[in-house]
C-alpha cells in the first residue's frame, strides 16, 4: 500500500464518525418522536423562489430539537395538524410548522440559538404583534376585516394572547372557560360580575362573546350589534318597542340607566330609585317631594317612594302602548 493511500484511509477514519452523525440527524435519529402518519406532504422545488429559506424536511427537521417539548407536540392534537384537510398547515401541500412560523432554514443553520427570522408567537415574543397576526389572518380571512376595526388590534393584542394554538382544545372557544381567558386583561369587568346583581356570565349561562365580538366590530366596545340597544334587545325583546309612549332615555341608550356587567342595585340599575329617576326629572310639584305643613319639606319620606320608588306608579318604565299611558303608568 502506498504512503498516499495510507494517508487517505487515515483521514477518512477521522471524518467517518462525523458523516455518520450527520446522516443520522438527516434521518431523524433513533427513537425520534415523528409526526403522526399521513400522506406525504409535497415540498416546493428547491429551485423555486418560494422555497428559499424553508427547511428541506419540514416538521421532521423541527422535531429533531422540539420533539421533547410537550407544548409544541400538542400541535398534532389540534385542527392545525389534520393531514387530510387541504386547509390545514399539515394537509396536502402544506408547509407544516413553517406555514405559521415562516421559513426556518436560517434558524436551523443557527443551531436554534436565536429565532433567526422565524415568527415566535405569544405575549413575550420578540416578533411584532402585527407580524404575528398577519400569519394568522393569512388563513383566517373570515375575521380579517373585523379585526382591523377592533380595539384589540389597536392595542397590539395578538391572536396567541387569547388562543391556544397547540392543543386539542382552545379555552377561549369553550363556554366554560372563555370568561377566564378574557379576565386575564379585563380585571375590572370581573370585579363587576361579583356584584349581587349581574349578567349570568360566572354561572356559565352567558359568555363575554354573547355581547362582544372579540375580533372587532363597527359598534362601540366591539358589540355584536351596531348599537347598545340592538345588542341588549337581541335578548330583551320585550323592551325593543316601538312604543306609543316611549321613555326617551330608554330609546337613546340602555346604559343611561343600567350597568351591563353588574350592580349592587336590582335590575342592574346604576342608582336606586328615586335617585336614578331624579337625575333627569325635576322634583318640584311632584309627590316624590316629602311635603310637610304649610308646604315645607318634612323629614318623613313619601310612602310612595318606599320599596320600588318611582316604579310603584310608573310601572311601564321602558314605554307604554296604552292610549292613556303618557305617564308610563299603564
C-alpha positions as CSV (number, residue, x, y, z in Angstrom):
1,X,0.0,0.0,0.0
2,X,1.4,3.3,-1.0
3,X,2.0,6.1,1.5
4,X,-0.5,8.4,-0.3
5,X,-3.3,5.8,0.0
6,X,-2.4,5.2,3.7
7,X,-2.8,8.9,4.5
8,X,-6.2,8.9,2.7
9,X,-7.5,6.0,4.7
10,X,-6.3,7.6,7.9
11,X,-8.1,10.9,7.0
12,X,-11.4,9.0,6.3
13,X,-11.2,7.2,9.6
14,X,-11.2,10.6,11.3
15,X,-14.2,12.1,9.5
16,X,-16.3,8.9,9.1
17,X,-18.0,9.2,12.5
18,X,-19.0,12.8,11.8
19,X,-20.5,11.8,8.5
20,X,-22.4,9.1,10.2
21,X,-23.8,11.5,12.8
22,X,-24.9,13.9,10.1
23,X,-26.6,11.1,8.2
24,X,-28.4,10.0,11.4
25,X,-29.7,13.6,12.1
26,X,-30.9,13.9,8.5
27,X,-32.9,10.6,9.0
28,X,-34.3,11.9,12.2
29,X,-32.2,10.0,14.7
30,X,-33.0,6.8,16.6
31,X,-36.1,6.9,18.7
32,X,-37.4,10.2,17.2
33,X,-41.0,11.1,18.0
34,X,-42.1,11.5,14.4
35,X,-45.2,13.4,13.3
36,X,-48.4,11.2,13.0
37,X,-48.5,9.2,9.9
38,X,-50.3,10.8,7.0
39,X,-50.0,11.4,3.2
40,X,-46.6,12.7,2.2
41,X,-46.5,16.5,2.1
42,X,-45.1,17.6,-1.3
43,X,-42.4,20.3,-1.0
44,X,-42.0,23.0,-3.5
45,X,-39.0,22.6,-5.8
46,X,-35.7,23.7,-4.2
47,X,-35.0,26.0,-7.2
48,X,-38.3,27.8,-6.8
49,X,-38.1,31.3,-5.3
50,X,-40.9,30.4,-2.8
51,X,-38.7,27.6,-1.4
52,X,-35.8,29.9,-0.4
53,X,-35.2,29.7,3.4
54,X,-37.5,26.7,4.0
55,X,-36.2,23.5,5.5
56,X,-35.9,20.5,3.3
57,X,-37.8,18.1,5.5
58,X,-40.5,20.3,7.0
59,X,-41.7,19.3,10.5
60,X,-39.2,16.4,10.7
61,X,-36.4,19.0,10.8
62,X,-38.1,21.0,13.6
63,X,-38.8,17.9,15.7
64,X,-35.1,17.0,15.9
65,X,-34.9,19.7,18.6
66,X,-38.5,20.3,19.6
67,X,-39.8,16.7,20.0
68,X,-39.4,16.8,23.8
69,X,-41.5,20.0,24.2
70,X,-45.0,18.9,25.2
71,X,-46.5,22.3,24.3
72,X,-45.0,22.0,20.8
73,X,-46.1,18.4,20.3
74,X,-49.6,19.4,21.2
75,X,-50.0,20.7,17.6
76,X,-50.6,17.1,16.5
77,X,-53.9,17.0,18.5
78,X,-55.1,20.3,17.1
79,X,-57.1,21.2,14.0
80,X,-53.9,22.7,12.6
81,X,-52.4,19.2,12.0
82,X,-55.1,17.4,10.1
83,X,-53.2,15.5,7.3
84,X,-56.4,15.1,5.2
85,X,-57.6,18.7,5.4
86,X,-56.2,20.9,2.5
87,X,-56.7,24.0,4.6
88,X,-54.6,22.7,7.4
89,X,-50.8,23.5,7.5
90,X,-50.1,19.8,7.7
91,X,-52.5,19.0,4.9
92,X,-51.5,18.1,1.4
93,X,-49.2,20.7,0.0
94,X,-48.9,22.5,3.4
95,X,-45.7,23.9,4.8
96,X,-46.3,22.3,8.2
97,X,-44.6,24.2,11.0
98,X,-43.3,26.8,8.6
99,X,-46.7,27.7,7.4
100,X,-47.2,29.7,10.6
101,X,-43.6,30.3,11.8
102,X,-42.2,31.2,8.4
103,X,-39.0,29.9,6.7
104,X,-36.9,28.1,9.3
105,X,-33.7,27.5,7.3
106,X,-31.8,30.3,8.9
107,X,-33.0,29.1,12.3
108,X,-31.6,25.6,11.6
109,X,-28.3,27.0,10.4
110,X,-28.0,29.0,13.6
111,X,-28.5,25.7,15.6
112,X,-31.6,27.1,17.2
113,X,-29.6,29.6,19.3
114,X,-31.8,32.5,18.2
115,X,-35.1,32.9,16.2
116,X,-33.1,33.9,13.1
117,X,-36.2,35.4,11.4
118,X,-38.9,32.9,12.3
119,X,-42.2,34.1,13.8
120,X,-42.4,33.5,17.5
121,X,-46.0,33.6,18.9
122,X,-47.1,34.7,22.4
123,X,-47.2,37.8,24.7
124,X,-43.5,37.8,25.4
125,X,-42.4,37.3,21.8
126,X,-39.8,39.4,20.1
127,X,-41.9,39.2,16.9
128,X,-44.1,42.4,16.5
129,X,-47.8,41.8,17.1
130,X,-48.7,43.0,13.6
131,X,-46.5,40.3,12.0
132,X,-47.8,37.6,14.3
133,X,-51.4,38.4,13.5
134,X,-50.6,38.7,9.8
135,X,-49.6,35.0,9.8
136,X,-52.9,34.0,11.4
137,X,-55.0,36.3,9.2
138,X,-53.4,34.9,6.0
139,X,-55.6,31.8,6.5
140,X,-58.4,33.1,8.8
141,X,-59.7,35.6,6.3
142,X,-63.2,35.4,7.8
143,X,-62.1,37.6,10.7
144,X,-59.6,39.8,8.8
145,X,-61.8,42.8,8.2
146,X,-63.4,42.8,11.6
147,X,-60.0,42.5,13.3
148,X,-58.7,45.7,11.7
149,X,-61.6,47.7,13.2
150,X,-61.3,46.3,16.7
151,X,-59.8,47.7,19.9
152,X,-57.7,44.5,20.3
153,X,-55.8,45.2,17.1
154,X,-55.4,48.8,18.0
155,X,-53.8,47.8,21.3
156,X,-51.4,45.3,19.8
157,X,-53.1,42.3,21.2
158,X,-52.1,39.1,19.3
159,X,-54.2,36.1,18.4
160,X,-51.9,33.9,20.5
161,X,-52.6,36.2,23.6
162,X,-56.1,34.7,23.6
163,X,-56.0,31.5,21.6
164,X,-54.2,28.2,22.4
165,X,-52.7,27.3,19.0
166,X,-51.0,24.0,20.0
167,X,-53.6,21.7,21.7
168,X,-56.7,19.7,21.2
169,X,-58.9,22.4,22.8
170,X,-58.8,26.2,22.9
171,X,-60.1,27.5,26.2
172,X,-61.3,30.8,24.8
173,X,-63.6,28.9,22.4
174,X,-65.2,26.9,25.2
175,X,-68.2,28.3,27.1
176,X,-66.9,27.2,30.5
177,X,-63.5,28.8,30.2
178,X,-64.0,31.7,27.8
179,X,-64.5,34.3,30.5
180,X,-61.4,33.1,32.4
181,X,-59.3,33.9,29.3
182,X,-60.9,37.4,29.0
183,X,-60.4,38.0,32.7
184,X,-56.6,38.0,32.3
185,X,-56.8,41.5,30.9
186,X,-60.2,42.7,31.9
187,X,-59.9,42.5,35.7
188,X,-62.2,45.5,36.2
189,X,-65.1,43.7,34.5
190,X,-64.5,40.6,36.5
191,X,-65.0,42.6,39.7
192,X,-68.4,43.9,38.4
193,X,-69.5,40.3,37.8
194,X,-69.0,39.7,41.5
195,X,-71.7,42.2,42.4
196,X,-75.0,40.8,43.8
197,X,-76.8,41.6,40.5
198,X,-75.0,40.7,37.3
199,X,-75.5,39.0,33.9
200,X,-75.0,35.2,34.4
201,X,-71.5,35.0,33.0
202,X,-69.9,33.5,36.1
203,X,-72.7,30.9,36.1
204,X,-71.9,29.9,32.5
205,X,-75.3,30.8,31.1
206,X,-73.7,33.6,29.1
207,X,-70.2,34.3,27.8
208,X,-68.4,37.5,27.0
209,X,-68.9,36.8,23.3
210,X,-72.7,36.8,23.8
211,X,-72.4,40.6,23.7
212,X,-68.9,41.4,22.4
213,X,-67.2,40.3,19.2
214,X,-63.5,39.8,20.4
215,X,-62.2,40.1,16.8
216,X,-63.8,43.6,16.3
217,X,-67.0,45.2,15.0
218,X,-68.3,48.5,13.8
219,X,-70.2,49.0,17.1
220,X,-69.0,50.6,20.3
221,X,-67.0,48.4,22.6
222,X,-66.9,45.7,20.0
223,X,-70.5,44.8,20.5
224,X,-72.0,42.1,18.4
225,X,-74.6,44.5,17.1
226,X,-74.2,48.0,15.7
227,X,-75.7,49.7,18.8
228,X,-76.0,49.1,22.5
229,X,-79.8,48.9,22.3
230,X,-79.7,46.4,19.4
231,X,-77.4,44.2,21.4
232,X,-79.5,44.3,24.5
233,X,-82.8,43.8,22.8
234,X,-81.5,40.7,21.0
235,X,-82.3,39.0,24.3
236,X,-84.6,41.5,25.9
237,X,-87.0,41.7,23.0
238,X,-89.9,42.9,25.2
239,X,-88.0,46.2,25.7
240,X,-87.4,46.8,22.0
241,X,-90.6,48.7,21.1
242,X,-91.6,50.8,19.2
243,X,-93.9,52.2,21.9
244,X,-96.8,54.6,21.6
245,X,-95.3,56.4,24.6
246,X,-91.6,55.8,24.6
247,X,-89.3,56.6,27.5
248,X,-86.7,58.8,25.9
249,X,-83.6,57.6,27.9
250,X,-84.5,54.1,27.1
251,X,-84.8,54.8,23.4
252,X,-81.5,56.6,23.5
253,X,-79.2,54.1,25.3
254,X,-79.9,51.3,27.8
255,X,-76.7,52.3,29.6
256,X,-78.3,55.5,30.7
257,X,-79.9,53.5,33.5
258,X,-78.3,50.1,33.5
259,X,-74.8,48.9,34.4
260,X,-74.3,46.0,31.9
261,X,-71.8,43.9,33.8
262,X,-73.0,44.1,37.4
263,X,-74.6,46.3,40.1
264,X,-75.5,46.4,43.8
265,X,-79.0,47.6,42.7
266,X,-81.6,45.2,41.4
267,X,-82.2,45.1,37.6
268,X,-78.5,46.2,37.2
269,X,-79.6,49.8,37.7
270,X,-76.8,52.4,38.1
271,X,-78.5,54.0,41.1
272,X,-81.6,53.1,43.2
273,X,-84.8,54.8,42.5
274,X,-85.9,57.5,43.0
275,X,-82.3,58.8,42.9
276,X,-81.8,57.5,39.4
277,X,-85.0,59.0,38.1
278,X,-84.5,62.3,39.8
279,X,-81.2,62.8,37.8
280,X,-83.5,63.8,34.9
281,X,-86.9,64.5,36.4
282,X,-87.5,67.8,38.3
283,X,-88.7,67.4,41.9
284,X,-90.9,70.5,42.0
285,X,-94.6,69.9,42.3
286,X,-94.4,66.1,42.3
287,X,-95.4,63.9,45.2
288,X,-92.0,62.5,45.3
289,X,-91.0,65.5,47.3
290,X,-91.9,64.8,51.0
291,X,-94.0,67.9,51.8
292,X,-94.9,68.9,55.4
293,X,-97.2,71.5,57.0
294,X,-97.5,74.8,55.0
295,X,-95.7,73.2,52.1
296,X,-92.4,73.0,53.9
297,X,-90.2,69.9,53.3
298,X,-90.8,67.3,56.0
299,X,-88.3,64.7,57.3
300,X,-90.5,61.7,56.6
301,X,-90.2,60.3,53.0
302,X,-93.4,59.9,51.0
303,X,-94.6,56.3,51.3
304,X,-94.9,56.0,47.5
305,X,-91.1,56.2,47.3
306,X,-90.6,53.2,49.6
307,X,-89.7,49.8,48.1
308,X,-89.7,50.3,44.4
309,X,-89.5,54.1,44.3
310,X,-91.0,55.7,41.2
311,X,-91.9,52.3,39.6
312,X,-94.6,51.8,42.2
313,X,-96.7,54.0,40.0
314,X,-94.7,54.3,36.7
315,X,-94.5,50.6,36.1
316,X,-94.2,50.8,32.3
317,X,-90.8,52.4,32.7
318,X,-89.5,51.3,29.2
319,X,-92.5,52.5,27.4
320,X,-96.3,52.2,27.1
321,X,-98.7,51.2,24.4
322,X,-101.8,52.3,26.3
323,X,-103.7,55.3,24.9
324,X,-103.6,56.6,28.5
325,X,-100.0,55.7,29.1
326,X,-98.4,59.1,28.6
327,X,-97.1,59.0,32.2
328,X,-95.9,55.4,31.8
329,X,-98.3,54.3,34.5
330,X,-100.2,51.7,32.4
